[in-house]
Amino acid sequence: MDQAVNTASLTNEVTQRLSRLGLAGKKGLVVGVANEHSIAWGCAELAKLQGAEVVVSCLNEKATRFVSPLTEPAGIPLKPCNVENPGELQALVDFAIEKLGRLDFIVHSIAWAPLEDLHGRVIDSSSTGFARAMEVSCHSLAELAKLCAPHMTQGGAIVTMSYLGADEAVPHYGLMGPVKAALESLVRYMAVELGPQGIRVHAVSPGPIHTRAASGIAGFDELMAGAVAKSPLARAVTLDEIAQLTSFLCSDAASGMTGQTIYVDAGCHAVA
């Protein structure tokens, strides 16, 4: 009898521990889906498969033509949101709360800069272009956190997407390097500010991957080939690998972690 009780207790403990690894029962907002190759879509799709309820955003009504064929079959509510337009981010959060009731995790996956500034030298960038890149790619995370935090009543996680160019001068990455460096610094400050509420904040730094945003970077194919040649695993990472790391950080299994930039780049960041 005692052995049966002990076995049942052990089984229950294992089940409870394993349940912390997934997102079952969680409710999240994923910002920045453009198409099936988007990091944001990979994160949203995996979260849904793990049992989470998810709301996602795309840029505008035009983008819904590419995103709704993904979200509708999956039963994922979709709302356009251009963070440069006043009120749209607030409207997105209101929509998410209407659908979900609360929020347990946020995935912020938006980055943009004017091409004329992105493709030129950083010292030649316009103050307007630099400011817009910062607003869209960095400050939108702070604004999103401010709007979502009151609805994260049980704590949770906020994850954004960075890149190695935040820490190293990567050829052709240009203006986005300083912007991503600011984003990673913002993550650390947000972690301190939101920690007392039980909200954890991280940046995921993937290796180069073919997305719509990446297509705007001059010489991207060369950049990707260089990363593959440099990385210890001698390959690029997959969308699913990025989503798996993001899912872990949003799960209860990562409850003791916050304020970090975590690489999923086949080891490229570790090689000089």
FIVEXSE-171518 format. One line per 8 residues: number of its first residue (from 1); their letters; for each residue x, y, z of C-alpha. Coordinates in Angstrom, 3 decimals. Each point is the difference from the previous one (the first is absolute). Layout:
N
NUM> A> X,Y,Z ~ ...
//
This chain:
272
1> MDQAVNTA> 0.000,0.000,0.000 ~ 2.795,2.405,0.960 ~ 1.815,-0.775,-3.245 ~ -3.139,0.753,-2.016 ~ -0.436,3.330,1.801 ~ 3.643,0.908,-0.583 ~ -0.242,-0.912,-3.696 ~ -3.145,2.103,-0.426
9> SLTNEVTQ> 1.638,2.916,1.803 ~ 3.106,-0.248,-2.174 ~ -2.105,-0.185,-3.165 ~ -1.915,3.104,1.059 ~ 3.228,1.879,0.731 ~ 1.461,-0.929,-3.400 ~ -3.199,1.088,-1.730 ~ 0.020,3.344,1.793
17> RLSRLGLA> 3.634,0.643,-0.850 ~ -0.426,-0.924,-3.652 ~ -3.069,2.235,-0.289 ~ 2.202,3.007,0.760 ~ 1.867,-0.545,-3.261 ~ -2.915,0.817,-2.282 ~ -2.495,2.808,-0.436 ~ -3.219,-1.938,0.621
25> GKKGLVVG> -2.572,2.308,1.553 ~ 2.073,3.121,-0.682 ~ -1.306,3.030,-1.864 ~ 2.270,2.061,-2.194 ~ 0.353,2.809,-2.514 ~ 2.437,-0.389,-2.902 ~ 0.798,3.194,-1.912 ~ 1.475,0.142,-3.482
33> VANEHSIA> -1.198,-2.836,-2.250 ~ 0.654,0.689,-3.699 ~ -0.245,-3.464,-1.595 ~ 0.704,-3.668,0.674 ~ 3.750,0.695,0.185 ~ -0.329,2.590,2.797 ~ 1.632,-0.693,3.337 ~ -3.206,1.319,1.551
41> WGCAELAK> -2.056,-2.605,-1.847 ~ 2.329,-2.817,1.052 ~ -0.425,1.092,3.628 ~ -3.780,0.372,-0.254 ~ -0.464,-3.339,-1.760 ~ 2.071,-1.916,2.557 ~ -1.733,1.711,2.925 ~ -3.362,-1.003,-1.435
49> LQGAEVVV> 1.175,-3.591,-0.485 ~ 1.096,-0.063,3.637 ~ -3.470,0.939,1.158 ~ 0.255,3.774,0.369 ~ -2.650,2.475,-1.100 ~ 1.611,2.539,-2.286 ~ -0.832,3.307,-1.695 ~ 2.334,1.250,-2.749
57> SCLNEKAT> 0.526,3.224,-1.915 ~ 1.163,0.891,-3.478 ~ 1.004,3.401,-1.384 ~ -3.161,1.130,-1.802 ~ -3.056,-1.076,-1.981 ~ 2.156,-0.765,-3.044 ~ 2.062,-2.451,2.059 ~ -3.106,-1.890,1.113
65> RFVSPLTE> -0.154,-1.577,-3.495 ~ 3.171,-1.908,0.833 ~ -0.620,-0.609,3.695 ~ -3.701,-0.896,0.255 ~ 0.472,-3.252,-2.013 ~ 2.318,-1.044,2.867 ~ -2.032,1.216,2.953 ~ -3.523,-0.915,-1.070
73> PAGIPLKP> 0.549,-3.792,-0.288 ~ 1.844,0.097,3.343 ~ -2.807,1.919,1.700 ~ 2.341,2.859,0.954 ~ -1.535,3.499,0.152 ~ 1.856,2.532,-2.164 ~ 0.061,3.797,0.132 ~ 2.033,2.477,-2.076
81> CNVENPGE> 2.252,2.335,1.981 ~ 2.454,2.598,-1.270 ~ 1.824,1.238,3.098 ~ 0.774,3.315,-1.717 ~ -3.702,0.861,-0.150 ~ -1.310,1.569,3.227 ~ -2.456,-2.209,1.859 ~ 0.551,-3.186,-1.993
89> LQALVDFA> 2.130,-1.711,2.632 ~ -2.585,0.810,2.663 ~ -2.724,-1.358,-2.285 ~ 1.984,-3.223,-0.466 ~ 0.388,-0.532,3.750 ~ -3.706,0.740,0.532 ~ -0.828,-2.567,-2.693 ~ 2.252,-2.600,1.636
97> IEKLGRLD> -1.586,0.540,3.416 ~ -3.470,-0.221,-1.515 ~ 0.931,-3.385,-1.498 ~ 2.162,-1.384,2.816 ~ -0.967,1.739,3.242 ~ 3.616,0.239,1.212 ~ 3.544,-0.380,-1.311 ~ 2.710,-2.432,1.104
105> FIVHSIAW> 2.586,0.626,-2.710 ~ 0.859,2.539,-2.686 ~ 2.204,-0.607,-3.046 ~ 1.228,3.201,-1.668 ~ 1.428,-0.690,-3.448 ~ -0.025,3.219,-1.994 ~ 2.942,1.909,-1.454 ~ 0.192,2.593,-2.757
113> APLEDLHG> 2.145,2.819,-1.329 ~ -0.298,2.141,-3.139 ~ 1.975,-1.707,-2.766 ~ 1.956,3.127,-0.875 ~ 1.280,0.136,3.573 ~ 0.413,-3.762,0.420 ~ 2.069,-0.408,-3.160 ~ 2.311,2.927,0.627
121> RVIDSSST> 2.697,0.660,2.556 ~ -1.204,0.511,3.556 ~ 1.697,3.410,0.098 ~ -1.979,1.002,-3.098 ~ -3.374,-1.020,1.432 ~ -2.615,2.710,0.357 ~ -1.196,0.990,3.442 ~ -3.563,-0.654,-1.172
129> GFARAMEV> 0.839,-3.487,-1.289 ~ 1.950,-0.858,3.139 ~ -2.871,1.186,2.192 ~ -2.581,-1.996,-1.970 ~ 2.140,-3.148,0.211 ~ 0.276,0.478,3.758 ~ -3.722,0.636,0.370 ~ -1.068,-3.099,-1.939
137> SCHSLAEL> 2.735,-2.435,0.999 ~ 0.752,1.015,3.574 ~ -2.335,2.449,1.715 ~ -3.049,-1.974,-1.165 ~ 1.100,-2.731,2.444 ~ -0.114,2.449,2.908 ~ -3.382,1.302,-1.089 ~ -1.348,-3.515,-0.465
145> AKLCAPHM> 1.216,-1.033,3.452 ~ -1.615,3.050,1.603 ~ -3.343,-0.855,-1.600 ~ 0.177,-3.739,0.729 ~ 1.455,-0.052,3.520 ~ -3.309,0.891,1.736 ~ -1.542,-3.064,-1.655 ~ 2.813,-2.366,1.031
153> TQGGAIVT> -1.572,-0.552,3.397 ~ 1.686,-3.372,0.539 ~ 3.431,1.167,-1.117 ~ 1.409,-1.432,-3.206 ~ 2.593,0.727,-2.659 ~ 0.785,2.526,-2.709 ~ 2.386,-1.079,-2.761 ~ 1.390,2.111,-2.833
161> MSYLGADE> 2.263,-0.837,-2.946 ~ 3.544,1.338,-0.371 ~ 3.054,-0.935,-2.088 ~ 3.774,-0.365,0.383 ~ 0.381,3.405,-1.685 ~ -0.986,1.544,3.334 ~ 3.308,-1.162,1.484 ~ 2.275,-0.109,-3.045
169> AVPHYGLM> 0.336,2.168,-3.100 ~ -1.466,-2.342,-2.617 ~ 0.565,1.006,-3.653 ~ -3.150,1.362,-1.691 ~ -2.026,0.009,3.247 ~ 0.638,3.703,0.364 ~ -2.542,2.105,1.845 ~ -1.753,-3.010,1.527
177> GPVKAALE> 3.101,-0.846,2.051 ~ -0.258,3.034,2.309 ~ -3.779,-0.396,0.091 ~ 0.241,-3.642,1.117 ~ 2.661,0.959,2.561 ~ -2.512,2.458,1.455 ~ -2.648,-2.726,-0.059 ~ 2.188,-2.377,2.018
185> SLVRYMAV> 0.715,2.748,2.532 ~ -3.734,0.703,0.226 ~ -0.581,-3.679,0.820 ~ 2.285,0.259,3.023 ~ -1.682,3.132,1.323 ~ -3.467,-1.450,-0.570 ~ 1.025,-3.153,1.863 ~ 0.858,2.110,3.046
193> ELGPQGIR> -3.145,2.105,-0.222 ~ -2.444,-2.847,-0.604 ~ 1.650,-2.634,2.183 ~ -1.974,0.940,3.133 ~ -3.176,-0.789,-1.960 ~ 1.340,-3.452,-0.876 ~ 0.537,0.938,-3.640 ~ 3.202,-1.317,-1.586
201> VHAVSPGP> 1.561,1.694,-3.034 ~ 2.409,-1.476,-2.550 ~ 1.480,0.562,-3.421 ~ 0.470,-2.983,-2.297 ~ 2.848,0.468,-2.472 ~ -0.446,-2.349,-2.969 ~ 2.513,-0.660,-2.705 ~ -0.885,1.389,-3.440
209> IHTRAASG> -3.116,-1.552,-1.469 ~ -1.944,0.780,-3.169 ~ -2.881,2.238,1.048 ~ -1.693,2.954,-1.651 ~ 1.888,2.376,2.291 ~ 3.322,-1.623,-0.908 ~ -0.679,0.584,-3.696 ~ 0.522,3.724,0.600
217> IAGFDELM> 3.620,-0.502,1.089 ~ 2.506,0.530,-2.795 ~ 2.213,-3.031,-0.591 ~ -2.145,-2.209,2.217 ~ 0.887,-3.212,-1.842 ~ 3.696,0.783,0.515 ~ -0.648,0.747,3.664 ~ -1.829,-3.293,0.450
225> AGAVAKSP> 2.671,-2.012,-1.786 ~ 2.647,1.572,2.223 ~ -1.945,-0.859,3.140 ~ -0.394,-3.616,-1.097 ~ 3.702,-0.314,-0.770 ~ 0.913,1.503,3.388 ~ -2.435,-1.886,2.207 ~ 1.181,-3.114,1.896
233> LARAVTLD> -3.052,-1.931,-1.209 ~ 0.794,1.036,-3.593 ~ -3.612,0.776,-0.833 ~ -2.727,2.566,0.391 ~ -2.636,-0.280,2.691 ~ -3.611,-0.808,-0.791 ~ -3.174,1.906,0.689 ~ -1.101,-2.797,2.306
241> EIAQLTSF> 3.213,0.213,2.043 ~ -0.595,3.709,0.561 ~ -3.607,-0.684,0.955 ~ 1.026,-2.761,2.429 ~ 2.363,2.318,1.876 ~ -2.654,2.719,0.109 ~ -2.587,-2.478,1.257 ~ 2.347,-1.136,2.764
249> LCSDAASG> 0.634,3.567,1.125 ~ -3.748,0.652,0.109 ~ -0.650,-3.177,1.982 ~ 0.082,-0.543,3.756 ~ 3.141,-2.100,-0.491 ~ 1.948,3.273,-0.465 ~ -1.460,1.589,3.136 ~ 3.444,0.745,1.471
257> MTGQTIYV> 1.332,1.848,-3.049 ~ -0.335,3.627,-1.063 ~ 1.912,2.874,-1.573 ~ 2.050,-2.086,-2.429 ~ 0.840,-0.084,-3.684 ~ 0.038,-3.670,-0.976 ~ 1.508,-1.178,-3.285 ~ -1.428,-2.656,-2.287
265> DAGCHAVA> 2.452,0.317,-2.886 ~ 1.743,-3.383,-0.322 ~ 2.787,1.392,2.196 ~ 1.027,2.807,-2.361 ~ 0.183,2.573,2.826 ~ 2.619,-2.071,1.845 ~ 2.554,0.097,-2.835 ~ 2.330,2.971,-0.557
//
